[in-house]
Amino acid sequence: MRDSNWLCLDCSKDTFDEYYGVQNYLWRRVVDRSQRHGMLCLLCLERRLGRYGPMNLDDYGLIDELTPDALCQIDAALKSLATAKPKKVAAIIGRVMAYSPARVPGLPDYFYLERMRLLVESGVLRLVGDIEDPMRGEVFFP
């Protein structure tokens, strides 16, 4: 049995194998001074920060400023990296975010993933993997 200091302050989950770090100002914001000796699992840290799972597209103000032309350019950049042979979704998104002229600085990978999901749902691309977790899948042209 591990020392109780490894148990999450909120849910009592054993956090021994769930090591992460946050900036001091952030930790002080979510953990009362009397509890700072303890641990929080990642889910409880997110809850204390007011984040209940992945951010929604509405959470990013930058997305509201995208024009239809910018969206078409992003979609074209995503499609340009797809081939008839399946390629990893994460790799395509990473390349678009790093090197594409269509990339939008500050736009999260989650947004590009949603664009990829729309391309799959519309039949432009096919997905090998789970549509609920496309980042782990591969896409190709049908």
Order of alpha helices (4+ residues) and beta strands (2+ residues): alpha-alpha-alpha-alpha-beta-alpha-alpha-beta-beta
